[in-house]
């Protein structure tokens, strides 16, 4: 269930995030040189190139970025701040490193990925989600390259936001996926739990009694 709803959440957040990016680019014009550099990272013209780009830009980026931003940065911050504060701080750093023109959508994605890490206490689900979202970008770029931009919908090209009905439906399904992930995920760990210094507690919140040591003769 966790895997299925992680993928579902990742797919349904794409349209709202691409719409947010389209709105952002309306006010913050991205330089053509930056666009060209970003496109070179995810563009494939043949199927062998597509496999290579998926391996490097989709899978490799997902694994390495989640290891750094969630596995190291967010985990270390959670030993000092609350889980949600840690998620926001780590996501802000994540967004900053995805260029100023893509900060708002990157921040939203970072919060979702940080939420997955917090609730599952594992890097597997954030990596799966990150890989799924990257794969959508790579495949859309690949299809665009082969069929031409005019064959793609305007919101997929990020020329304008997606239709309102699609955003609403996507957000509704995304909310359902997040609800299930919240309920099915591991209980939120306290800072002490993350550092490994805390003593386990029973459901009532009382630490277990430790029997006194019996002196040896």
N, C-alpha and C positions, 0 to 999 in steps of 0.2 A: 504493500500500500504506500509506503513512504516513497519508494522509487517512482511509482506510477503518478502520484500526486505531485511529486517534485517536477517531473517532466511536464505534467499538465499545467502547473503553475508557470513554468518557464515558457511554454508556448503561448499561454494566454496573456502574458505580460508584454509580449512583443509589440502588438498593435498600439497599446497605450504608450509604451516607451518610445516607439518610432514617431508617434504623433507629438509627444513632448519634444522630441528632438527636432521635428519639423517646425514647431512653434519657436523653439530656441534659435534655430538657424534663420528664422524670419527677422530676428532682431540682432543676432550676432552673426554676421556674414563670415563664414570660414574662408580663409585664403585658399586660392586654387592650389597652391603648392602643397599645403597641408592635406587637402582633399586627395591630391594625386599620390602623396606618400602613403596615406592610409589605405587607399584603394589598392596600391601595389601589394600590400601585405595580405589582402584577402581575395585577390583576383586570380582566377584560373580560367584557361581557355580550352583545355582538353580534360578528359576524364583522369588521366594519370596526374595532371597538375592539380585537379580537384582533390584527389586522395592526398597528395602532398600538402596542400594548403589546409585540409581538414586536420591532418596530423600535426602540423606546426602551429597554424594560427588558431585553430579551434581547440584541439585537445591539449597541445603543449601550453598554450596561453592559459587555458582553464586550470590546468594542474599547477603551473608555476605561480599564477596570480593568487589562487586560493590558498596555496601553501604560505605565501608571504602575507597577504592581507587578512586572511581569517586565521590560519594556523599559527602565525607568529604575532602579527600586530594586534588583532582583535583579542586573541587569547591573553596576551600580556596586559592589555588594557582592562580586561575583565577581572584581573586580580586587584584592580584599584577602583574601578567604577562599576556602576550598575550595568546589567546586560544591555539595556537599550542605549544607554550613553556610550557604551563601548562600540555597539553596532554603528551608531551615527558617526562617531569619531573615525573609526576605521573606514567607513564608507566615504567620508569626506576626503580622506587621503587618497582612497581608491579613485574617486571622481577627479581630483586635482591632477592625477597622473594620466587621465584620459583626455587631456586638453580642455581649455576653458570653454570651447564651443560645445563640448559634449558633457559638461559637468552635470547638468540637471538629470538627464537620463541615466548617466553612470551612477549618480548618487542613489537614484531609485533602485537600480539593479543591485548596487552594493548593499543597500538595506535588506533587500530580499535575500541575497546570498548570506549576509551576516545573520539574518533570522534563521535560515536553514542550519547554519553551523551551531547557533546557540541551542536550538530545539533538539537537534539530533546529536550534539556533542561529537560530531564526526565531520571530517572534510569530504567524505564521499559524496553526500548530497549536494553541497555547494559546487563541487567539481562537476557533477552530473548536470546541474542546472546551468552552470557557466558554459559547459560544452554544448548543451542544447541550444542556448541563445546564440553562441558563436557560430554553430552549424547553420542556423537559420540565415544569419548574415552572409556566410560564405556561399550557401546554395542560392540565395536570392541574387547575389552578385554574379554567380556563375550563369544562372539562367538569363540574367540581363545581358551579360557579355555575349551569349550565344544567340539570343533572340532580339536584342536591341532594347534600349530604354523605353521606346514608345510602346513596347509590348507589355510593360509592367504597369501596374496601377500607380497612380500618382503618390498615394501614401506610402507605398513600398519604396518608391524612389525618394521619399521624404520631401517631396515638393510641397505637400500640404498634409494636414492631419487626416487620419483615417475617418471614415464616416462615424457620426456620433453613435449610431446603433451598434456598430462593431466594437467601439470602445466600451460602451456600456455592457454589452454581452461578455466581452473579454474580461472586464473588471469583475463582473458577477461570478464567472467561473473561476477566476483567479482568487477571489475572496473565499469561495468554497474550498479550493485547494489549500489555501493558507489555514483555514479553519481545521481541516483534517490534519494538516502537518502540525498544527499547534497541539491538537489532542493526542495524536499518535506519537509525537516526538518525546524525547526524554525530558523529565522535569528539569527546569532551569537550575543550573548549578550556581552555588554561591561562590564568591571570590575565594574563600578558603578551600572549597571543593576543587577549584581549578588548579590551585597550587599544590594540592595533595596534602595540606596540613590539617584539614579538619577531621573530626571524628564522625563516623556515620551516625545518623539519628534514626529513630523509629518514626512511624507516621505521625505520632503525637508531638514530635519535635524534641523528645527527650533522649539525650545520649545514652547508649547502652552502659550498664554497670559493668565495670571491669572487676572480676573477682580478685581479692588480694592474693599475692603470691604466698605459697606455702613454703616456709623455711625448710631447707634441706638439713638433715642431721649431719 
